[in-house]
Amino acid sequence: MTAENFDRALQVFQQRTPFKIFTVELNTGQKFEIDSPFALVVRDGVAVFVAPGGIPILFDHDSVNRIVGDSANAVA
């Protein structure tokens, strides 16, 4: 995924109204749910998600396998 597509895809999911939880799946198989639009910062192909408990998860456009908004909506 290019840095530009990564930024755009995350911003589209982040700005949905009403907000809906979405899942990021990394190339390693790790998955995490973005549960708040305010817990995610995206810039220049890099993102930081602050998970519940204040745990930061740093990921970039090269590490993402796909972003899933629901069972019928995935961005690879």
N, C-alpha and C positions, 0 to 999 in steps of 0.2 A: 504494500500500500504506500503510495506517495505521501509525503508530508502534507501536501495540500489537501489530498483526499481524506487523510486522517483527521486533520483539523476540521474540515467541513462536515464530515460524518458525525464526529463527536458533538460539534456545535448544533447540528440539526437535532440529534437526540436530546441534548441538554436543553434546548429551547422549545421543545414540544409543549403545547398547552392543551389540556393539563399535562403536567410532567408525568411520565411513566418510567418506572424502573427499567434499565436496560443492562445487558451483560456484555462485558469485554472478555474475550478469550485470547490468551496469549499463545504464542507458538509452542511454549512449554507445556500447554494443556491447562495451566492455571486459569481459573475463571473467577471473576468478581462482579458483583452487581453494583452499578452506580445508582444509589438510592436517593440522591438529592442533587438538583442542578447546582447547588451552591457548594458542593463538596468536590468540584472538578475544575481544574484550571488547564487550559489548552493553549499552547503557543508554539509555532514553528516545528510541528511534528513531534512535540513532547507533551505529555500530560502528567498531572499529579492528581490522584484521587485520595481524599482523606476519608478513610474507611471509619466505620463506627469504632469508638474508643480512641480516635485520634491517630490511627495508624496510617502513615502515608504510603501510597503505592505509586511508584514512578514507572511509567511505560512510554514507549515511543512508537512511531509508525512502523519501524522494522520489527518490533516485537509482537505486533497484533496479528492474530490469525483471522479473527472476525469480530464484528460487533453485532449483537443480536438485540433487536428491540422487542420482538415477540416471536412466536413460533413460525410466522410466515415472513419475517423481515430481517434479513441478515445482510451485512455489508462486509465483503471480503477484501 
